[in-house]
Amino acid sequence: WLLGDEKAPDHSTLARFRTGRCREALEGLFYQLVRKLEEMGETDHRTVFVDGTKLESRAGRYTFVWRKNVEKQLDKVKEQVRQQTGLTTPEALASYLEDIVQDIRFVHGSGKRKSAEQKIWENLQRLLERWQTYEQQLAVMGETRSSYAKTDEDATFMRMKEDHMRNGQLKPGYNVQIAVNSEYITGIEAFSDRADNKTLKPFLRRLERFHQIRYEEVTADAGYESLDNYLYLDSTGQTCF
């Protein structure tokens, strides 16, 4: 009956739709269905119930980059550069290296002796590359994240609800937020923030953009509680529970 007497599609057809070019259309199709449900009277915009769960990424568990370690190493690089050149920015160091490279005669290979100038230049060049790498890593994490996975830069290391090893190991994953109204899922989004309270504002804004209307009331557990969220809901006129 569902297929109208047509042949059932092959599993690879469904897989191509889910992971291929059609993947970009899935979000739009989802919110079209949500709007259709409201037109049918199945849902409304009075109360939304928000909760989240952690889902593990397919990134390698040992491809982590930690903010504290990056900041510590970056401080060491900056101090070494400052002591040797007095420079305080990677741009200034790059310009300095370009200026002095013209006066250095470089030698390479066994049996060749590097001059003191070449050794200094190469050491500063390595420091510059490390400085730029650490700056890039901090840019990937942004202001709120404390880690990311090298093989999935959107994933943050966090504790999962399912811990098969029972050792509290942090794993790369996402904080998936779900909105429910009238027992239907009316919104879903994956975030890189570990804390639920940091996801509430962007999630509600996303719902408003796709639904083109705000929910009158927002219900969530204590994990979403923060002064910032209370002020936001007060500014939008939404009652919170």
C-alpha positions in Angstrom: 0.0 0.0 0.0 2.8 2.4 0.9 4.6 1.8 -2.4 1.5 1.7 -4.6 2.3 -1.7 -5.8 5.7 -0.5 -7.1 9.0 -2.4 -6.4 10.7 -1.7 -3.2 13.8 0.5 -3.7 17.2 -1.1 -3.2 19.1 -0.3 0.0 21.8 1.5 -1.9 19.2 3.9 -3.3 18.2 4.9 0.2 21.9 5.2 1.2 22.6 7.5 -1.8 19.6 9.7 -0.8 20.8 9.9 2.8 24.5 10.5 2.2 24.7 11.9 -1.3 23.8 15.2 -2.8 20.2 14.9 -1.4 21.7 15.2 2.1 21.7 18.9 1.8 17.9 18.9 1.2 17.0 16.8 4.2 16.9 19.7 6.6 14.6 21.7 4.4 12.3 18.7 3.9 12.2 18.1 7.7 11.0 21.7 8.4 8.5 21.5 5.5 7.0 18.5 7.3 6.9 20.4 10.6 5.0 23.2 9.0 2.6 20.7 7.4 1.9 19.1 10.8 0.9 22.6 12.2 -1.4 23.2 9.2 -3.0 19.9 10.0 -3.5 20.9 13.6 -1.2 18.3 15.0 1.2 20.8 16.5 1.2 24.4 17.7 3.6 27.1 19.0 2.5 27.3 22.6 5.0 25.2 24.4 8.3 23.6 23.3 10.2 21.0 25.3 13.9 21.1 24.8 16.4 18.4 25.8 19.7 17.1 24.5 21.9 14.0 24.2 25.5 13.3 23.4 26.4 11.4 20.2 29.9 10.1 19.5 31.7 11.3 16.3 33.4 8.9 13.9 36.6 10.8 14.5 39.5 9.0 16.0 39.5 9.0 19.8 43.2 9.8 20.0 43.2 12.7 17.5 42.6 15.3 20.2 43.8 18.9 20.4 43.4 20.5 23.9 43.1 24.2 24.4 45.2 24.3 27.6 48.1 22.5 26.0 48.0 24.7 22.9 47.9 27.9 25.0 50.8 26.6 27.1 53.0 25.8 24.0 52.0 29.1 22.3 53.2 31.1 25.3 56.6 29.2 25.2 57.0 30.0 21.5 56.1 33.7 22.0 58.6 34.0 24.9 61.4 32.4 22.8 60.8 34.7 19.9 60.6 37.7 22.2 63.9 36.9 23.8 65.7 36.3 20.4 64.2 39.1 18.4 62.0 41.3 20.6 59.1 40.7 18.2 55.6 40.0 19.5 53.5 39.1 16.5 53.8 36.3 13.9 53.4 38.9 11.1 56.4 40.9 12.4 58.4 37.7 12.7 57.6 36.6 9.1 58.6 40.0 7.8 61.9 39.9 9.8 62.7 36.5 8.3 62.1 37.7 4.8 64.5 40.7 5.4 67.4 38.7 6.8 67.1 35.7 4.4 68.7 37.6 1.6 72.0 38.0 3.5 72.3 34.3 4.3 74.1 31.7 2.2 72.3 28.5 2.8 74.0 25.1 2.6 72.4 21.6 2.8 73.5 18.0 2.8 76.1 16.0 4.6 79.5 17.4 4.9 78.2 21.0 4.7 78.6 23.2 7.7 75.7 25.6 8.4 76.6 29.1 9.4 75.4 30.6 12.7 73.1 32.9 10.7 71.5 30.0 8.9 70.9 28.1 12.2 69.3 31.1 13.7 67.0 31.7 10.7 65.9 28.0 10.6 65.2 28.0 14.3 63.1 31.2 14.0 61.3 29.7 10.9 60.3 26.6 13.0 59.1 28.8 15.8 57.0 30.8 13.3 55.4 27.7 11.9 54.6 26.4 15.4 53.1 29.9 16.3 50.9 29.9 13.2 49.8 26.3 13.9 48.8 27.1 17.4 46.9 30.2 16.4 45.0 28.2 13.8 44.1 25.5 16.4 42.8 28.2 18.7 40.8 29.7 15.9 39.2 26.2 15.2 38.1 26.0 18.9 36.8 29.5 19.0 36.1 31.2 22.4 33.9 28.5 24.0 35.4 25.1 23.1 38.2 23.4 25.0 39.1 20.7 22.5 38.5 19.3 19.0 39.4 16.2 17.0 41.9 16.5 14.1 39.9 14.2 11.9 36.6 16.0 12.7 37.2 19.6 13.7 33.5 20.2 14.6 33.6 17.4 17.2 34.4 18.3 20.8 35.8 15.8 23.4 33.1 15.2 26.0 31.7 12.5 28.3 29.2 10.2 26.8 26.1 8.8 28.5 27.1 5.3 27.3 30.6 4.5 28.7 31.3 0.9 27.6 34.8 0.9 29.2 33.5 2.5 32.4 36.6 4.7 32.7 35.1 8.1 32.1 37.2 8.5 28.9 36.4 11.7 26.9 35.3 10.9 23.4 34.8 13.2 20.3 31.2 13.9 19.9 28.3 16.4 19.5 25.7 17.8 21.8 22.4 17.1 19.9 19.5 19.3 20.9 15.9 18.2 20.2 12.7 20.3 20.4 9.4 18.5 20.9 5.8 19.8 20.7 2.6 17.7 20.9 4.8 14.5 21.0 6.4 15.4 17.6 10.0 16.3 17.1 9.8 19.8 15.6 13.5 20.8 15.7 16.9 19.2 15.9 20.5 20.5 15.7 24.0 19.3 16.6 26.3 21.6 18.6 30.0 21.5 19.5 29.4 22.9 23.0 29.4 20.4 25.8 27.2 22.5 28.1 23.4 22.6 27.4 23.1 26.2 28.6 25.2 27.5 25.8 23.1 25.8 23.1 19.6 27.2 24.2 19.8 30.6 22.6 21.2 29.5 19.2 18.8 26.6 19.1 15.7 28.8 19.8 16.9 31.3 17.2 17.2 28.5 14.7 13.7 27.2 15.4 12.3 30.7 15.0 14.1 31.2 11.7 12.8 27.9 10.2 9.3 28.0 11.8 9.0 31.7 11.2 7.3 32.1 14.6 8.3 31.8 18.2 7.1 29.4 20.8 5.3 31.1 23.6 6.8 28.9 26.4 10.1 27.1 26.7 10.4 24.0 29.0 13.8 22.6 29.8 15.7 21.0 32.7 18.1 22.7 35.1 21.1 22.1 32.8 19.9 25.0 30.6 19.7 27.5 33.5 21.9 30.6 33.3 21.5 34.3 33.7 22.2 34.9 30.1 19.4 32.5 29.0 16.9 34.1 31.5 17.7 37.6 30.1 17.3 36.3 26.5 13.9 34.7 27.2 12.8 37.8 29.0 13.8 40.0 26.0 11.8 37.8 23.6 8.7 37.6 25.8 8.9 33.8 26.2 7.8 32.2 29.4 10.3 29.6 30.7 9.9 26.6 32.9 
